[in-house]
Amino acid sequence: MREENEKRRTTVTINGQKYVISGRTDVGHIIEVANLVDKKMKEMRNANPYLDKMQLAVLAAVNISDEYLRLKKQVEKERLKKDGEK
Amino acid sequence: MREENEKRRTTVTINGQKYVISGRTDVGHIIEVANLVDKKMKEMRNANPYLDKMQLAVLAAVNISDEYLRLKKQVEKERLKKDGEK
């Protein structure tokens, strides 16, 4: 709970549709996040033009999750290695 | 290009719909990725019951991207710090 920070509402456009993102993060980070999702949805649309918007959004989420979990595993591996060196 | 590895097709269920994920990654990782997206979509649905499936998928992607970019920035910061210590 970080009640001391004011919650901001930022409007972003993803795949041509507006979304209001509410959070305590700075606006620059929210825009970066929205741009990543927008970019991934465009990539998915180009690779799978027969899919509908919902399926494209799910595949964009799958794609980003793949990168996220790979990075997370790599970080955990490096931490374990570092702990082993101590 | 990693043409030496065979491309596998794995069927996963996300938000009640089946998706075929094609890639050279191991099946365990693909299932982990699909489970993360499915979990996030459920969280988004519980928090925003008035949104449609496409909007929920986009918000799940936004949420995962947020975590991914935070971790990426943290890793980059730690690497810069480590390089500075050399």
Backbone of each chain as nested JSON, in Angstrom:
{
  "chains": [
    {"id": "A", "residues": [
      {"number": 1, "name": "MET", "atoms": {"N": [0.843, -1.21, 0.0], "CA": [0.0, 0.0, 0.0], "C": [0.875, 1.257, 0.0]}},
      {"number": 2, "name": "ARG", "atoms": {"N": [0.753, 2.027, -1.093], "CA": [1.531, 3.261, -1.143], "C": [0.555, 4.431, -1.231]}},
      {"number": 3, "name": "GLU", "atoms": {"N": [-0.232, 4.573, -0.179], "CA": [-1.302, 5.57, -0.172], "C": [-0.788, 7.019, -0.227]}},
      {"number": 4, "name": "GLU", "atoms": {"N": [0.506, 7.185, 0.077], "CA": [1.046, 8.536, 0.092], "C": [1.2, 9.124, -1.321]}},
      {"number": 5, "name": "ASN", "atoms": {"N": [1.298, 8.242, -2.315], "CA": [1.433, 8.721, -3.69], "C": [0.061, 8.839, -4.344]}},
      {"number": 6, "name": "GLU", "atoms": {"N": [-0.122, 9.925, -5.051], "CA": [-1.403, 10.151, -5.721], "C": [-1.537, 9.22, -6.937]}},
      {"number": 7, "name": "LYS", "atoms": {"N": [-2.724, 8.653, -7.13], "CA": [-2.988, 7.772, -8.263], "C": [-3.331, 8.645, -9.476]}},
      {"number": 8, "name": "ARG", "atoms": {"N": [-2.625, 8.432, -10.593], "CA": [-2.857, 9.225, -11.803], "C": [-3.637, 8.416, -12.822]}},
      {"number": 9, "name": "ARG", "atoms": {"N": [-4.371, 9.122, -13.685], "CA": [-5.089, 8.447, -14.769], "C": [-4.482, 8.933, -16.085]}},
      {"number": 10, "name": "THR", "atoms": {"N": [-3.96, 8.004, -16.876], "CA": [-3.331, 8.361, -18.146], "C": [-4.088, 7.677, -19.277]}},
      {"number": 11, "name": "THR", "atoms": {"N": [-4.437, 8.436, -20.314], "CA": [-5.131, 7.85, -21.461], "C": [-4.107, 7.485, -22.534]}},
      {"number": 12, "name": "VAL", "atoms": {"N": [-4.126, 6.221, -22.947], "CA": [-3.213, 5.757, -24.003], "C": [-4.035, 5.145, -25.144]}},
      {"number": 13, "name": "THR", "atoms": {"N": [-3.422, 5.055, -26.324], "CA": [-4.103, 4.431, -27.461], "C": [-3.369, 3.141, -27.823]}},
      {"number": 14, "name": "ILE", "atoms": {"N": [-4.089, 2.034, -27.781], "CA": [-3.509, 0.735, -28.144], "C": [-4.395, 0.103, -29.209]}},
      {"number": 15, "name": "ASN", "atoms": {"N": [-3.777, -0.222, -30.339], "CA": [-4.498, -0.816, -31.477], "C": [-5.739, 0.014, -31.856]}},
      {"number": 16, "name": "GLY", "atoms": {"N": [-5.567, 1.331, -31.842], "CA": [-6.625, 2.244, -32.275], "C": [-7.71, 2.524, -31.246]}},
      {"number": 17, "name": "GLN", "atoms": {"N": [-7.593, 1.923, -30.069], "CA": [-8.616, 2.121, -29.034], "C": [-8.015, 2.791, -27.802]}},
      {"number": 18, "name": "LYS", "atoms": {"N": [-8.772, 3.699, -27.21], "CA": [-8.268, 4.415, -26.036], "C": [-8.486, 3.614, -24.749]}},
      {"number": 19, "name": "TYR", "atoms": {"N": [-7.5, 3.649, -23.859], "CA": [-7.594, 2.991, -22.549], "C": [-7.131, 3.965, -21.486]}},
      {"number": 20, "name": "VAL", "atoms": {"N": [-7.829, 3.974, -20.357], "CA": [-7.4, 4.801, -19.236], "C": [-6.637, 3.896, -18.272]}},
      {"number": 21, "name": "ILE", "atoms": {"N": [-5.362, 4.213, -18.09], "CA": [-4.525, 3.419, -17.199], "C": [-4.363, 4.208, -15.901]}},
      {"number": 22, "name": "SER", "atoms": {"N": [-4.739, 3.546, -14.826], "CA": [-4.697, 4.19, -13.529], "C": [-3.556, 3.594, -12.715]}},
      {"number": 23, "name": "GLY", "atoms": {"N": [-2.723, 4.443, -12.138], "CA": [-1.62, 3.917, -11.335], "C": [-0.765, 5.009, -10.75]}},
      {"number": 24, "name": "ARG", "atoms": {"N": [0.197, 4.582, -9.937], "CA": [1.077, 5.544, -9.274], "C": [2.4, 5.713, -10.019]}},
      {"number": 25, "name": "THR", "atoms": {"N": [2.536, 5.004, -11.139], "CA": [3.77, 5.067, -11.93], "C": [3.832, 6.388, -12.685]}},
      {"number": 26, "name": "ASP", "atoms": {"N": [5.046, 6.793, -13.086], "CA": [5.143, 8.023, -13.868], "C": [4.597, 7.809, -15.278]}},
      {"number": 27, "name": "VAL", "atoms": {"N": [4.095, 8.906, -15.858], "CA": [3.412, 8.864, -17.159], "C": [4.33, 8.284, -18.243]}},
      {"number": 28, "name": "GLY", "atoms": {"N": [5.626, 8.63, -18.205], "CA": [6.594, 8.141, -19.189], "C": [6.619, 6.618, -19.238]}},
      {"number": 29, "name": "HIS", "atoms": {"N": [6.586, 5.985, -18.084], "CA": [6.606, 4.514, -18.011], "C": [5.311, 3.927, -18.585]}},
      {"number": 30, "name": "ILE", "atoms": {"N": [4.181, 4.547, -18.254], "CA": [2.881, 4.054, -18.755], "C": [2.846, 4.123, -20.288]}},
      {"number": 31, "name": "ILE", "atoms": {"N": [3.365, 5.236, -20.85], "CA": [3.388, 5.398, -22.311], "C": [4.308, 4.347, -22.945]}},
      {"number": 32, "name": "GLU", "atoms": {"N": [5.421, 4.08, -22.302], "CA": [6.364, 3.063, -22.785], "C": [5.681, 1.682, -22.816]}},
      {"number": 33, "name": "VAL", "atoms": {"N": [4.948, 1.374, -21.735], "CA": [4.222, 0.105, -21.616], "C": [3.178, -0.003, -22.741]}},
      {"number": 34, "name": "ALA", "atoms": {"N": [2.402, 1.068, -22.929], "CA": [1.352, 1.082, -23.954], "C": [1.968, 0.934, -25.354]}},
      {"number": 35, "name": "ASN", "atoms": {"N": [3.109, 1.586, -25.585], "CA": [3.774, 1.489, -26.89], "C": [4.248, 0.066, -27.171]}},
      {"number": 36, "name": "LEU", "atoms": {"N": [4.719, -0.619, -26.119], "CA": [5.174, -2.006, -26.287], "C": [3.997, -2.903, -26.689]}},
      {"number": 37, "name": "VAL", "atoms": {"N": [2.854, -2.747, -26.005], "CA": [1.68, -3.572, -26.318], "C": [1.182, -3.258, -27.737]}},
      {"number": 38, "name": "ASP", "atoms": {"N": [1.128, -1.963, -28.08], "CA": [0.689, -1.537, -29.414], "C": [1.594, -2.143, -30.493]}},
      {"number": 39, "name": "LYS", "atoms": {"N": [2.896, -2.075, -30.282], "CA": [3.885, -2.606, -31.232], "C": [3.699, -4.12, -31.393]}},
      {"number": 40, "name": "LYS", "atoms": {"N": [3.533, -4.821, -30.269], "CA": [3.367, -6.284, -30.313], "C": [2.089, -6.664, -31.035]}},
      {"number": 41, "name": "MET", "atoms": {"N": [0.999, -5.886, -30.799], "CA": [-0.27, -6.199, -31.467], "C": [-0.126, -6.019, -32.982]}},
      {"number": 42, "name": "LYS", "atoms": {"N": [0.621, -4.992, -33.396], "CA": [0.863, -4.77, -34.834], "C": [1.67, -5.934, -35.413]}},
      {"number": 43, "name": "GLU", "atoms": {"N": [2.682, -6.38, -34.682], "CA": [3.504, -7.514, -35.135], "C": [2.637, -8.764, -35.294]}},
      {"number": 44, "name": "MET", "atoms": {"N": [1.774, -9.003, -34.296], "CA": [0.898, -10.18, -34.319], "C": [-0.086, -10.095, -35.494]}},
      {"number": 45, "name": "ARG", "atoms": {"N": [-0.602, -8.871, -35.757], "CA": [-1.571, -8.667, -36.851], "C": [-0.911, -8.942, -38.197]}},
      {"number": 46, "name": "ASN", "atoms": {"N": [0.342, -8.461, -38.334], "CA": [1.055, -8.687, -39.592], "C": [1.352, -10.168, -39.818]}},
      {"number": 47, "name": "ALA", "atoms": {"N": [1.649, -10.88, -38.718], "CA": [1.992, -12.297, -38.83], "C": [0.738, -13.174, -38.95]}},
      {"number": 48, "name": "ASN", "atoms": {"N": [-0.396, -12.698, -38.405], "CA": [-1.646, -13.492, -38.385], "C": [-2.832, -12.615, -38.795]}},
      {"number": 49, "name": "PRO", "atoms": {"N": [-2.891, -12.207, -40.077], "CA": [-3.94, -11.246, -40.478], "C": [-5.368, -11.785, -40.366]}},
      {"number": 50, "name": "TYR", "atoms": {"N": [-5.519, -13.109, -40.199], "CA": [-6.846, -13.721, -40.135], "C": [-7.417, -13.738, -38.707]}},
      {"number": 51, "name": "LEU", "atoms": {"N": [-6.623, -13.336, -37.727], "CA": [-7.107, -13.379, -36.341], "C": [-7.906, -12.12, -35.98]}},
      {"number": 52, "name": "ASP", "atoms": {"N": [-8.859, -12.263, -35.056], "CA": [-9.62, -11.083, -34.629], "C": [-8.839, -10.316, -33.551]}},
      {"number": 53, "name": "LYS", "atoms": {"N": [-9.338, -9.119, -33.214], "CA": [-8.634, -8.223, -32.288], "C": [-8.376, -8.862, -30.921]}},
      {"number": 54, "name": "MET", "atoms": {"N": [-9.347, -9.643, -30.45], "CA": [-9.196, -10.274, -29.135], "C": [-8.064, -11.292, -29.168]}},
      {"number": 55, "name": "GLN", "atoms": {"N": [-8.044, -12.101, -30.225], "CA": [-6.999, -13.114, -30.36], "C": [-5.62, -12.448, -30.505]}},
      {"number": 56, "name": "LEU", "atoms": {"N": [-5.575, -11.32, -31.25], "CA": [-4.316, -10.596, -31.418], "C": [-3.81, -10.056, -30.077]}},
      {"number": 57, "name": "ALA", "atoms": {"N": [-4.738, -9.56, -29.269], "CA": [-4.368, -9.031, -27.956], "C": [-3.847, -10.155, -27.061]}},
      {"number": 58, "name": "VAL", "atoms": {"N": [-4.501, -11.331, -27.104], "CA": [-4.052, -12.474, -26.301], "C": [-2.654, -12.907, -26.764]}},
      {"number": 59, "name": "LEU", "atoms": {"N": [-2.443, -12.971, -28.09], "CA": [-1.132, -13.388, -28.589], "C": [-0.046, -12.358, -28.267]}},
      {"number": 60, "name": "ALA", "atoms": {"N": [-0.416, -11.077, -28.263], "CA": [0.544, -10.039, -27.855], "C": [0.919, -10.259, -26.396]}},
      {"number": 61, "name": "ALA", "atoms": {"N": [-0.085, -10.566, -25.563], "CA": [0.166, -10.833, -24.137], "C": [1.055, -12.066, -23.968]}},
      {"number": 62, "name": "VAL", "atoms": {"N": [0.813, -13.093, -24.789], "CA": [1.619, -14.326, -24.75], "C": [3.073, -14.002, -25.106]}},
      {"number": 63, "name": "ASN", "atoms": {"N": [3.24, -13.213, -26.156], "CA": [4.568, -12.845, -26.638], "C": [5.36, -12.061, -25.591]}},
      {"number": 64, "name": "ILE", "atoms": {"N": [4.69, -11.108, -24.948], "CA": [5.358, -10.283, -23.934], "C": [5.658, -11.132, -22.693]}},
      {"number": 65, "name": "SER", "atoms": {"N": [4.718, -12.019, -22.331], "CA": [4.931, -12.911, -21.184], "C": [6.118, -13.826, -21.416]}},
      {"number": 66, "name": "ASP", "atoms": {"N": [6.265, -14.271, -22.656], "CA": [7.399, -15.132, -23.012], "C": [8.702, -14.376, -22.717]}},
      {"number": 67, "name": "GLU", "atoms": {"N": [8.831, -13.154, -23.199], "CA": [10.046, -12.355, -22.972], "C": [10.24, -12.081, -21.481]}},
      {"number": 68, "name": "TYR", "atoms": {"N": [9.13, -11.783, -20.791], "CA": [9.195, -11.477, -19.363], "C": [9.7, -12.685, -18.562]}},
      {"number": 69, "name": "LEU", "atoms": {"N": [9.107, -13.867, -18.827], "CA": [9.5, -15.062, -18.062], "C": [10.923, -15.508, -18.38]}},
      {"number": 70, "name": "ARG", "atoms": {"N": [11.363, -15.298, -19.644], "CA": [12.75, -15.615, -19.996], "C": [13.714, -14.738, -19.205]}},
      {"number": 71, "name": "LEU", "atoms": {"N": [13.405, -13.433, -19.172], "CA": [14.264, -12.493, -18.444], "C": [14.273, -12.826, -16.945]}},
      {"number": 72, "name": "LYS", "atoms": {"N": [13.076, -13.13, -16.413], "CA": [12.934, -13.456, -14.989], "C": [13.776, -14.691, -14.624]}},
      {"number": 73, "name": "LYS", "atoms": {"N": [13.72, -15.714, -15.483], "CA": [14.487, -16.945, -15.244], "C": [15.991, -16.671, -15.311]}},
      {"number": 74, "name": "GLN", "atoms": {"N": [16.37, -15.823, -16.271], "CA": [17.788, -15.471, -16.44], "C": [18.3, -14.737, -15.191]}},
      {"number": 75, "name": "VAL", "atoms": {"N": [17.486, -13.804, -14.684], "CA": [17.847, -13.034, -13.485], "C": [17.99, -13.975, -12.284]}},
      {"number": 76, "name": "GLU", "atoms": {"N": [17.025, -14.902, -12.143], "CA": [17.06, -15.852, -11.018], "C": [18.3, -16.748, -11.086]}},
      {"number": 77, "name": "LYS", "atoms": {"N": [18.654, -17.167, -12.309], "CA": [19.828, -18.011, -12.55], "C": [21.1, -17.263, -12.151]}},
      {"number": 78, "name": "GLU", "atoms": {"N": [21.178, -15.988, -12.577], "CA": [22.354, -15.171, -12.257], "C": [22.471, -14.928, -10.76]}},
      {"number": 79, "name": "ARG", "atoms": {"N": [21.316, -14.743, -10.097], "CA": [21.325, -14.529, -8.64], "C": [21.8, -15.764, -7.901]}},
      {"number": 80, "name": "LEU", "atoms": {"N": [21.324, -16.935, -8.348], "CA": [21.732, -18.206, -7.731], "C": [23.231, -18.414, -7.904]}},
      {"number": 81, "name": "LYS", "atoms": {"N": [23.732, -18.069, -9.108], "CA": [25.157, -18.218, -9.443], "C": [25.977, -17.288, -8.524]}},
      {"number": 82, "name": "LYS", "atoms": {"N": [25.48, -16.058, -8.371], "CA": [26.15, -15.048, -7.545], "C": [26.181, -15.506, -6.08]}},
      {"number": 83, "name": "ASP", "atoms": {"N": [25.038, -16.063, -5.615], "CA": [24.955, -16.545, -4.232], "C": [25.922, -17.705, -4.015]}},
      {"number": 84, "name": "GLY", "atoms": {"N": [26.082, -18.531, -5.047], "CA": [26.977, -19.678, -4.971], "C": [28.44, -19.269, -4.891]}},
      {"number": 85, "name": "GLU", "atoms": {"N": [28.739, -18.086, -5.444], "CA": [30.124, -17.583, -5.449], "C": [30.531, -16.996, -4.115]}},
      {"number": 86, "name": "LYS", "atoms": {"N": [29.536, -16.674, -3.275], "CA": [29.818, -16.001, -1.983], "C": [30.565, -16.921, -1.014]}}
    ]},
    {"id": "B", "residues": [
      {"number": 1, "name": "MET", "atoms": {"N": [18.29, -17.034, -36.775], "CA": [17.693, -18.238, -37.365], "C": [18.252, -19.49, -36.681]}},
      {"number": 2, "name": "ARG", "atoms": {"N": [17.349, -20.244, -36.07], "CA": [17.789, -21.474, -35.432], "C": [17.092, -22.645, -36.109]}},
      {"number": 3, "name": "GLU", "atoms": {"N": [17.415, -22.793, -37.392], "CA": [16.74, -23.789, -38.216], "C": [17.037, -25.239, -37.789]}},
      {"number": 4, "name": "GLU", "atoms": {"N": [18.08, -25.392, -36.985], "CA": [18.445, -26.749, -36.568], "C": [17.454, -27.322, -35.554]}},
      {"number": 5, "name": "ASN", "atoms": {"N": [16.748, -26.444, -34.848], "CA": [15.767, -26.924, -33.866], "C": [14.382, -27.039, -34.506]}},
      {"number": 6, "name": "GLU", "atoms": {"N": [13.727, -28.124, -34.203], "CA": [12.398, -28.355, -34.762], "C": [11.37, -27.435, -34.107]}},
      {"number": 7, "name": "LYS", "atoms": {"N": [10.476, -26.864, -34.898], "CA": [9.435, -25.988, -34.383], "C": [8.271, -26.854, -33.897]}},
      {"number": 8, "name": "ARG", "atoms": {"N": [7.837, -26.631, -32.64], "CA": [6.745, -27.427, -32.071], "C": [5.463, -26.614, -32.041]}},
      {"number": 9, "name": "ARG", "atoms": {"N": [4.321, -27.296, -32.065], "CA": [3.023, -26.636, -31.946], "C": [2.366, -27.12, -30.658]}},
      {"number": 10, "name": "THR", "atoms": {"N": [2.094, -26.19, -29.759], "CA": [1.487, -26.546, -28.479], "C": [0.125, -25.862, -28.366]}},
      {"number": 11, "name": "THR", "atoms": {"N": [-0.901, -26.603, -27.986], "CA": [-2.231, -26.021, -27.824], "C": [-2.436, -25.663, -26.35]}},
      {"number": 12, "name": "VAL", "atoms": {"N": [-2.779, -24.392, -26.099], "CA": [-3.02, -23.941, -24.728], "C": [-4.422, -23.323, -24.65]}},
      {"number": 13, "name": "THR", "atoms": {"N": [-4.964, -23.221, -23.45], "CA": [-6.275, -22.59, -23.272], "C": [-6.091, -21.31, -22.463]}},
      {"number": 14, "name": "ILE", "atoms": {"N": [-6.499, -20.184, -23.054], "CA": [-6.408, -18.891, -22.366], "C": [-7.79, -18.243, -22.395]}},
      {"number": 15, "name": "ASN", "atoms": {"N": [-8.287, -17.921, -21.207], "CA": [-9.62, -17.322, -21.073], "C": [-10.683, -18.148, -21.812]}},
      {"number": 16, "name": "GLY", "atoms": {"N": [-10.579, -19.454, -21.675], "CA": [-11.581, -20.357, -22.243], "C": [-11.451, -20.622, -23.728]}},
      {"number": 17, "name": "GLN", "atoms": {"N": [-10.454, -20.016, -24.386], "CA": [-10.29, -20.224, -25.828], "C": [-8.953, -20.917, -26.121]}},
      {"number": 18, "name": "LYS", "atoms": {"N": [-8.968, -21.82, -27.096], "CA": [-7.742, -22.551, -27.43], "C": [-6.864, -21.752, -28.401]}},
      {"number": 19, "name": "TYR", "atoms": {"N": [-5.551, -21.798, -28.171], "CA": [-4.579, -21.148, -29.051], "C": [-3.463, -22.131, -29.352]}},
      {"number": 20, "name": "VAL", "atoms": {"N": [-3.016, -22.125, -30.604], "CA": [-1.874, -22.963, -30.965], "C": [-0.639, -22.064, -30.961]}},
      {"number": 21, "name": "ILE", "atoms": {"N": [0.295, -22.389, -30.079], "CA": [1.525, -21.61, -29.973], "C": [2.629, -22.396, -30.668]}},
      {"number": 22, "name": "SER", "atoms": {"N": [3.251, -21.74, -31.622], "CA": [4.292, -22.38, -32.392], "C": [5.649, -21.791, -32.002]}},
      {"number": 23, "name": "GLY", "atoms": {"N": [6.604, -22.653, -31.724], "CA": [7.919, -22.134, -31.352], "C": [8.9, -23.236, -31.052]}},
      {"number": 24, "name": "ARG", "atoms": {"N": [10.134, -22.824, -30.812], "CA": [11.198, -23.803, -30.544], "C": [11.441, -23.981, -29.044]}},
      {"number": 25, "name": "THR", "atoms": {"N": [10.652, -23.269, -28.229], "CA": [10.796, -23.359, -26.78], "C": [10.224, -24.683, -26.261]}},
      {"number": 26, "name": "ASP", "atoms": {"N": [10.66, -25.082, -25.076], "CA": [10.099, -26.309, -24.502], "C": [8.652, -26.086, -24.057]}},
      {"number": 27, "name": "VAL", "atoms": {"N": [7.884, -27.172, -24.087], "CA": [6.446, -27.126, -23.808], "C": [6.172, -26.55, -22.409]}},
      {"number": 28, "name": "GLY", "atoms": {"N": [6.996, -26.901, -21.429], "CA": [6.833, -26.419, -20.055], "C": [6.824, -24.897, -20.005]}},
      {"number": 29, "name": "HIS", "atoms": {"N": [7.728, -24.281, -20.743], "CA": [7.806, -22.818, -20.764], "C": [6.546, -22.215, -21.41]}},
      {"number": 30, "name": "ILE", "atoms": {"N": [6.106, -22.814, -22.503], "CA": [4.904, -22.311, -23.203], "C": [3.687, -22.386, -22.28]}},
      {"number": 31, "name": "ILE", "atoms": {"N": [3.556, -23.483, -21.536], "CA": [2.424, -23.645, -20.619], "C": [2.498, -22.602, -19.495]}},
      {"number": 32, "name": "GLU", "atoms": {"N": [3.707, -22.354, -19.007], "CA": [3.926, -21.341, -17.971], "C": [3.485, -19.952, -18.481]}},
      {"number": 33, "name": "VAL", "atoms": {"N": [3.872, -19.64, -19.72], "CA": [3.521, -18.367, -20.362], "C": [1.996, -18.249, -20.48]}},
      {"number": 34, "name": "ALA", "atoms": {"N": [1.353, -19.317, -20.982], "CA": [-0.102, -19.314, -21.161], "C": [-0.813, -19.161, -19.819]}},
      {"number": 35, "name": "ASN", "atoms": {"N": [-0.301, -19.831, -18.785], "CA": [-0.906, -19.736, -17.45], "C": [-0.815, -18.316, -16.898]}},
      {"number": 36, "name": "LEU", "atoms": {"N": [0.317, -17.635, -17.173], "CA": [0.478, -16.252, -16.704], "C": [-0.565, -15.342, -17.372]}},
      {"number": 37, "name": "VAL", "atoms": {"N": [-0.738, -15.493, -18.691], "CA": [-1.712, -14.659, -19.424], "C": [-3.135, -14.959, -18.936]}},
      {"number": 38, "name": "ASP", "atoms": {"N": [-3.444, -16.242, -18.767], "CA": [-4.764, -16.652, -18.299], "C": [-5.058, -16.067, -16.909]}},
      {"number": 39, "name": "LYS", "atoms": {"N": [-4.061, -16.139, -16.031], "CA": [-4.189, -15.612, -14.667], "C": [-4.424, -14.096, -14.694]}},
      {"number": 40, "name": "LYS", "atoms": {"N": [-3.64, -13.404, -15.525], "CA": [-3.764, -11.944, -15.612], "C": [-5.123, -11.541, -16.175]}},
      {"number": 41, "name": "MET", "atoms": {"N": [-5.623, -12.305, -17.166], "CA": [-6.934, -11.988, -17.737], "C": [-8.03, -12.166, -16.692]}},
      {"number": 42, "name": "LYS", "atoms": {"N": [-7.897, -13.194, -15.862], "CA": [-8.877, -13.418, -14.776], "C": [-8.83, -12.261, -13.784]}},
      {"number": 43, "name": "GLU", "atoms": {"N": [-7.613, -11.825, -13.436], "CA": [-7.452, -10.694, -12.51], "C": [-8.102, -9.439, -13.08]}},
      {"number": 44, "name": "MET", "atoms": {"N": [-7.856, -9.196, -14.372], "CA": [-8.417, -8.011, -15.035], "C": [-9.943, -8.077, -15.081]}},
      {"number": 45, "name": "ARG", "atoms": {"N": [-10.471, -9.3, -15.326], "CA": [-11.925, -9.498, -15.403], "C": [-12.566, -9.25, -14.043]}},
      {"number": 46, "name": "ASN", "atoms": {"N": [-11.915, -9.72, -12.992], "CA": [-12.458, -9.503, -11.643], "C": [-12.439, -8.018, -11.273]}},
      {"number": 47, "name": "ALA", "atoms": {"N": [-11.381, -7.312, -11.713], "CA": [-11.248, -5.895, -11.373], "C": [-12.114, -5.007, -12.274]}},
      {"number": 48, "name": "ASN", "atoms": {"N": [-12.388, -5.489, -13.507], "CA": [-13.153, -4.674, -14.48], "C": [-14.217, -5.535, -15.164]}},
      {"number": 49, "name": "PRO", "atoms": {"N": [-15.262, -5.941, -14.429], "CA": [-16.235, -6.883, -14.998], "C": [-17.033, -6.334, -16.187]}},
      {"number": 50, "name": "TYR", "atoms": {"N": [-17.002, -5.016, -16.391], "CA": [-17.774, -4.389, -17.473], "C": [-17.001, -4.373, -18.8]}},
      {"number": 51, "name": "LEU", "atoms": {"N": [-15.731, -4.767, -18.804], "CA": [-14.944, -4.729, -20.047], "C": [-15.169, -5.983, -20.901]}},
      {"number": 52, "name": "ASP", "atoms": {"N": [-15.028, -5.831, -22.23], "CA": [-15.175, -7.006, -23.099], "C": [-13.851, -7.784, -23.142]}},
      {"number": 53, "name": "LYS", "atoms": {"N": [-13.91, -8.977, -23.766], "CA": [-12.761, -9.883, -23.788], "C": [-11.521, -9.247, -24.426]}},
      {"number": 54, "name": "MET", "atoms": {"N": [-11.736, -8.455, -25.487], "CA": [-10.61, -7.835, -26.182], "C": [-9.928, -6.822, -25.264]}},
      {"number": 55, "name": "GLN", "atoms": {"N": [-10.731, -6.014, -24.585], "CA": [-10.184, -5.016, -23.665], "C": [-9.45, -5.687, -22.502]}},
      {"number": 56, "name": "LEU", "atoms": {"N": [-10.02, -6.812, -22.017], "CA": [-9.377, -7.549, -20.924], "C": [-8.018, -8.092, -21.358]}},
      {"number": 57, "name": "ALA", "atoms": {"N": [-7.966, -8.594, -22.603], "CA": [-6.704, -9.128, -23.121], "C": [-5.668, -8.013, -23.261]}},
      {"number": 58, "name": "VAL", "atoms": {"N": [-6.107, -6.838, -23.737], "CA": [-5.19, -5.694, -23.879], "C": [-4.683, -5.275, -22.487]}},
      {"number": 59, "name": "LEU", "atoms": {"N": [-5.582, -5.206, -21.517], "CA": [-5.167, -4.806, -20.171], "C": [-4.248, -5.845, -19.522]}},
      {"number": 60, "name": "ALA", "atoms": {"N": [-4.473, -7.118, -19.83], "CA": [-3.563, -8.162, -19.331], "C": [-2.181, -7.946, -19.943]}},
      {"number": 61, "name": "ALA", "atoms": {"N": [-2.147, -7.646, -21.245], "CA": [-0.873, -7.382, -21.93], "C": [-0.188, -6.154, -21.328]}},
      {"number": 62, "name": "VAL", "atoms": {"N": [-0.983, -5.122, -21.016], "CA": [-0.439, -3.897, -20.402], "C": [0.182, -4.234, -19.047]}},
      {"number": 63, "name": "ASN", "atoms": {"N": [-0.525, -5.021, -18.272], "CA": [-0.082, -5.397, -16.945], "C": [1.22, -6.192, -16.971]}},
      {"number": 64, "name": "ILE", "atoms": {"N": [1.302, -7.151, -17.888], "CA": [2.506, -7.983, -17.999], "C": [3.673, -7.138, -18.529]}},
      {"number": 65, "name": "SER", "atoms": {"N": [3.372, -6.246, -19.496], "CA": [4.411, -5.354, -20.04], "C": [4.973, -4.452, -18.962]}},
      {"number": 66, "name": "ASP", "atoms": {"N": [4.109, -4.004, -18.069], "CA": [4.535, -3.151, -16.96], "C": [5.572, -3.904, -16.123]}},
      {"number": 67, "name": "GLU", "atoms": {"N": [5.252, -5.143, -15.738], "CA": [6.184, -5.945, -14.932], "C": [7.471, -6.224, -15.698]}},
      {"number": 68, "name": "TYR", "atoms": {"N": [7.323, -6.537, -17.003], "CA": [8.487, -6.843, -17.837], "C": [9.426, -5.637, -17.926]}},
      {"number": 69, "name": "LEU", "atoms": {"N": [8.875, -4.459, -18.232], "CA": [9.721, -3.264, -18.393], "C": [10.362, -2.837, -17.072]}},
      {"number": 70, "name": "ARG", "atoms": {"N": [9.639, -3.032, -15.957], "CA": [10.222, -2.732, -14.64], "C": [11.441, -3.619, -14.385]}},
      {"number": 71, "name": "LEU", "atoms": {"N": [11.265, -4.929, -14.653], "CA": [12.362, -5.872, -14.425], "C": [13.538, -5.553, -15.347]}},
      {"number": 72, "name": "LYS", "atoms": {"N": [13.223, -5.234, -16.618], "CA": [14.254, -4.914, -17.612], "C": [15.072, -3.689, -17.175]}},
      {"number": 73, "name": "LYS", "atoms": {"N": [14.369, -2.664, -16.688], "CA": [15.041, -1.436, -16.232], "C": [15.917, -1.719, -15.008]}},
      {"number": 74, "name": "GLN", "atoms": {"N": [15.407, -2.573, -14.109], "CA": [16.154, -2.937, -12.903], "C": [17.44, -3.682, -13.267]}},
      {"number": 75, "name": "VAL", "atoms": {"N": [17.32, -4.617, -14.231], "CA": [18.478, -5.393, -14.695], "C": [19.509, -4.458, -15.324]}},
      {"number": 76, "name": "GLU", "atoms": {"N": [19.04, -3.524, -16.171], "CA": [19.946, -2.576, -16.834], "C": [20.657, -1.693, -15.806]}},
      {"number": 77, "name": "LYS", "atoms": {"N": [19.915, -1.281, -14.787], "CA": [20.47, -0.437, -13.724], "C": [21.562, -1.2, -12.959]}},
      {"number": 78, "name": "GLU", "atoms": {"N": [21.263, -2.48, -12.642], "CA": [22.237, -3.304, -11.913], "C": [23.491, -3.55, -12.746]}},
      {"number": 79, "name": "ARG", "atoms": {"N": [23.288, -3.728, -14.077], "CA": [24.441, -3.955, -14.971], "C": [25.317, -2.724, -15.043]}},
      {"number": 80, "name": "LEU", "atoms": {"N": [24.691, -1.547, -15.129], "CA": [25.439, -0.283, -15.189], "C": [26.237, -0.083, -13.902]}},
      {"number": 81, "name": "LYS", "atoms": {"N": [25.586, -0.415, -12.767], "CA": [26.219, -0.29, -11.452], "C": [27.437, -1.218, -11.373]}},
      {"number": 82, "name": "LYS", "atoms": {"N": [27.257, -2.449, -11.853], "CA": [28.311, -3.463, -11.854], "C": [29.478, -3.008, -12.738]}},
      {"number": 83, "name": "ASP", "atoms": {"N": [29.132, -2.451, -13.922], "CA": [30.171, -1.97, -14.842], "C": [30.942, -0.809, -14.219]}},
      {"number": 84, "name": "GLY", "atoms": {"N": [30.239, 0.01, -13.442], "CA": [30.861, 1.159, -12.792], "C": [31.832, 0.751, -11.7]}},
      {"number": 85, "name": "GLU", "atoms": {"N": [31.568, -0.448, -11.133], "CA": [32.416, -0.952, -10.038], "C": [33.72, -1.561, -10.534]}},
      {"number": 86, "name": "LYS", "atoms": {"N": [33.761, -1.864, -11.848], "CA": [34.945, -2.523, -12.433], "C": [36.16, -1.61, -12.441]}}
    ]}
  ]
}
